[in-house]
Amino acid sequence: MKTINIQELPLPKRQAWLQHAIAPRPIAFASTIDKDGNVNLSPFSFFNLFSTNPPIIIFSPSRSGRTNSLKHTLLNVREVAEVVINICDYNMVQQVSLSSCEYAKNIDEFIKAGFTKQQATIVKPPMVKEAKIKIECKVNEIKSLGEQGGAGQLIIAEVLYMHVDESILNEEGSMIDQQKIHHIARLGGDYYAVINSNNLFTVAKPNTELGIGIDALPQDIRNSKILTGNHLGQLANVQQLPQVNVSFEDEQLKNIIQYFSINPTEMEKELHCYAATLLDKGKVNEAWQVLLADENV
């Protein structure tokens, strides 16, 4: 494994290693305004949600690594402590990227990038009309992480209002449908990622009850050469070891038992392969019944 002393790298190399490794990152498409009414619009991938009570998001317009200059966004929120975070989706990504050009302070990125200003409900900066999610915020605090080039300047903002386009809500209109809003994320270099139904998957989360843990799995399952760590994690996220369900019927399971029962080693391999296939489809209960069949043959 390659070991890198990040502290000793020149800034561009350091940034490249970190941004390739810590990814994907959501993009804050921030609109701000100065005391004279000049508007700025710029994307920042040093951004995330940090609290829900109070509702806090933080993004960082870092000092320029080349000139050590401050971003216009930072200068604006120092004068008017408000910001709109417009969420970037796939239909906007090229225009969002264009807005990141280092235009002069008197240049309006809304115009340069072809976006439409929309009046916010309570804050002074305009929203991006084309964005399907807009978040109005007041700036609670600005925290500098240093005065040198590349130093983060954290803008800690409290959410006041959200505006969500109805086209990305679920059928009941009660929540955002994750498959309808094609979020964009930043990676290293020129790479971005889009989130859509082709790459979304779900992971069952433990809630009030504890999973048994991988250490509590039967030894043959825990030491399987077929089942991966992800598979074991799925199997171990049950509250107690399952029991054989005598009513469980599965044609492929019957075939495996019929053809491999005379060779226990091969049968275990086939059962584990089939269980892995079921787990990849999220069928945890069925996978358990397949694995338990090995103990009852």
N, C-alpha and C positions, 0 to 999 in steps of 0.2 A: 504494500500500500504506500502510495506517495504521501509524504509528510511535508506540509508547507508552513513555513513561518510567515504568517500573514503580515506581522509587524514590520518585517524587513523588505517587503515588496514595494516597488514604486506604485503610486496611487492608481494609475490605469490598470495595472496588472492585478492589484489587490481588489479593485472593484469588479473586474471580470471574473475572478475566482469566486467571489462572494455571490455575485448576481447569477452566475450559472448554477451555483449550489443551492442557494436559498430561493426556490422557485417552485411553483408559479406564485406570482404576487398580484393581488388585485390592483386595479388602477383607479386612483382618485382623480377625476377630471374636474379640477377645481376652478370655479369662477369667483373672482374677487373684485373689489373696487377700491380706489383710493379716495382721499378726502375731496379731490377735485372732480370726481365722477368718471375717471378713466378706468376702464374695465380691463381685466386680464383673464385669460383662459389658458390653463396649462395642465398636463397630466403628470401624476406622480405615482410611481409604483412602490414607494416606501409608504405603505398605507394599510390600515386594517381597523377592525372593530375591537375596542378594548374594554368596554363596559356597557351593560344594559341598564343599570340603575346606579348612577345617572347614565343616560345613553351617550357614550363617549366614543368618538373616532379620532384617530391620530394619523397625520401624514407629515412627511418631511421634505420640504424644498431645500435640499442640501446646498451648501456653498459650492460654487463652481470649482471643479477639480483643476481647471486650467487657469482661471483668473482670480479665484477666491471671491468673486462677486456674489451678491445676494440676489435671489430670484425676485422677480417683480411680485409674485404671489406673496412672499414673505413681507416685502415692503408695504404692500397693500393692507394686509391684515394687521400690521402695526398701526396703521392709520384708521382703518375701519375694521373692527374686530368681528367680522362676519364672513362666512364663506358658504357657497353652495357646492356640494359634492355631487356631480353628475356621474352616474354609473355608466361605464363604457360597455357597449355590446359589439357584436361582430359587424353590424351594419355601419358602425361609426369608426372603426379602428384606423383606417387610413387617414381620415380627417383628424382624428385625435392625435395621431403621430405627427401630422403636419403642424399642428398647433404647438408642438414642443420646440419648434425652431426658435432661436434666440432673437426674436424681433425686438426692436427698440421699444421703450416703455410707452411711447405714444401710439404704437401700432395696436389695433384691435384684433386679437386672434379670432374672435367670433367671425369677423369679416374675412380674414385670411384663410381660415379653415372652412368657411362656408356654413357656419352654424347660425341659428336664429335665436335672438334674445327673447326670453319670456320672463315677465315680471314675477318675482317671488311673492309669497304670502306675507312674510314678516321681515325678511332681511333685505338689505340694499342691493347686493350683487344679483345680476340676472341669472336665471336658470337657462340651461340649454334645452330648447324646445324639443329637439330630436331625441334627447335621452329618454328612455322609458322609466328610469328611476332618478328622481332628484331629491336631494337631502339638504334642507336648510339648516344651517348651524350658526351658533354664536361661538366665538373663540374665547375659551376660558383662560388659556395660558399659552405662552410661547417659551419653549425651553431649548436653549442653545446647548449643543453637545461639543462645541469647540469653535475656535476662530480661524482654523486652518482650512485650506481647500479640501472639499469633500466632507466636511463636518456637517452632521445632520442638524436641522433646525426644526424641532418638533412643534407642530401646531396641534394643540389639544383642543378639540372642538366638541361642543355639546349639541346633539341633534334636537331640533325644535319641531320641524315638520318633515314629513316624507310625502312625495307625490309619486304614485305608481300607475303607469298606463294600464288600463283595463285589459288590454290585449295579452298581457303576460300573467293574468290572474288565473287561478284554478276555476273549475266550472261553477263552484259556489260563490266565487268572487271574494273569498275570505282570506286568501293568502297567495303569494307569488308562486306560480308553477315553475319549479326549477328547470323544467325541460323547455320552457317557452322563452326564458331570458337567456340568450346566448352570451354569457359573460366572457369577457376577454381577460387574460392574465399575461403578465410580463415574465419572461425568462431572461436568460443571458444573451448578450449580443443583439442580433436582430430578431430573435425568436419570440414569438407570442404563442399562446394557446387559446383555443376556443372551447367552451364547455357546451356540449349539446347531447342529445339523446344517445349518440353513438359512443360516447366515452363516460357517461354517467353510470354509477352503480351505487347500490345502497349497502350499508353495513349496519347490522342490528346492534343498537347501543344498549349496554346494561343500564337499567334504571334503578329502582329501589332494591332489587334483589341482586346478590352477588353471583357471578359465574363461578363454576367450580374451579377454573384455572387449568392450565395445561399440565401442571404437576399432578392433577387428580385423574388424568386420563389413564385408561389401561395401558400397560407398558407396550403392548404390541402396536397400539395406535400411536402412542407418543413417540416411539422409535421407528415409525414407518419410513421406508425409503421412497414411498410414493406420495404421501400426504405432505403438503408444504406447511410452512409456518402459518400462512393465512388459513389453510384448512383446519389446522389444529386450533387456531384462535376461534373459528366458528364453532367447532365441536365443544370447546371449553366454555363457551358463553351460554351454558345451560345451568339452571339452578341446582340440578341434581343429575346423577348419572341415569340415563334413560333405561327402561326395562324393555324386554322383548314384547312387541305387540303381535299377538298370535293372529290377529285379523289382517296384518299387513301382507299385501300381495303385490308381487312385482315379477313380471315375466323374465326380465334379464337376471334377476337374483336367482330365480329357480334354475335357469340355464347354467349359471356359474356353479351352483351347488351340484347340479347333475353331472356336469362334465369334469369338474376338478376335485370332487370330494375324495378321490383316491390319492390325491397329491396335495396335502395340506399347505405346503409352501406355495405352490402355484395358485391354490384357491385364495389364500390370504392376499396374494398380489392382485388377483383379479378383483376381489372384493374391495380392496383399497383403491384400485383404479376406478371402479364404478362409483364408489363413495366420493372420490375426488370430482368426478363428473357432476354428480348431484350437488356437491357443495359449490361448484362453480356456478350453478344455476340458483343458488340460494336455498336449496332444499335440504335444510339441516336435519329435520326430523327423519326424512327418508334415508339420508346418509347414515344416521345413527342405526337405523334398523338393518341396513346392509352390513355395517360393521359388527353389529351384535350377532348377526347370523353366523359369523365365523366361530363364535363361542358356543353355539348351540347345535352344531353339525355333529 
